Amino acid sequence: MSKLQVINVSKQFLDMKNGHQVSAIEDISLSIEEGQFVCLVGPSGCGKSTLLNILAGLDRPTDGQVVLNGQIVTETGPDRVMVFQENALFPWLKVIDNVEFGLKMAGIEKKRRFEISMRYLDLMQLSRFSNLYTYQLSGGMKQRVAIARALVTDPEVLLMDEPFAALDPQTRDLLLVELQLIWAKTRKTIVFVTHNILESVCLGDKVVVFTSRPGKIKAEIPVDHRRPRLSEDTELQGYQRRILEELKHEIISSRKSEDATM
């Protein structure tokens, strides 16, 4: 049995301008195995983040269902944790306090939660910054703190919504390698949303390509290549070209649709 199953999931929203229902995603079916790293790519507005929110239990599908470990997902839970594009850290707390926050809410005693948090800060190469406030950190360091905070609660599934989108290319390339190393150590099941084709082939065991809105799965492309993968590895270009070919028509369709509504 798959770890996580998306079964015929559709989601509609009410367009407040005209009162009509708008389909964000339609008839999505996807199977994700234990410990698999899956990347979702597609044109803007195709519903990737909508699906991620449904996986997290932050939203409910209009039709279909999500099944985790044989149980239907109906709400949020500690078995799934989201890392957003904006790190959502508490600037008035120190790094260690941010990372400990979820454990504190779970009632873990102080000494134990400190030990757990420092282990993950060490994994993220941030232990020497534990007593700094988050506003004293660079963008890349803040995102590593956010990932550490997500991992300390030991979720079964890590959901990541374009966490590197706002970072400069050098920082992003560094974090692409670090995230692969963390995944190799923890073997978490990860679902990662990105617009960046290079990110998807560097990170994913499988890249799921979405159509333009309403989002449907157009292709599932396995990436069978050694790790850690580097952004400059020319052997990844074949995977990038295949994904780009799948996306070309969808990007054009998405732009035409945007132009039609302006």
URNORDA-V19814 format. One line per field, one symbol per residue. ss: DSSP state (@ for helix, = for strand, . for the rest). Layout:
ss: ???
This chain:
ss: ...===========......============....=====......@@@@@@@@@......======..==.......====..........=@@@@@@@@@@@....@@@@@@@@@@@@@@...@@@...=@@@..@@@@@@@@@@@@@.....=====.......@@@@@@@@@@@@@@@@@@..=====...@@@@@@@..=====....=.======...........@@@@@@@@@@@@@@@@@@@@@@@@@@@@.
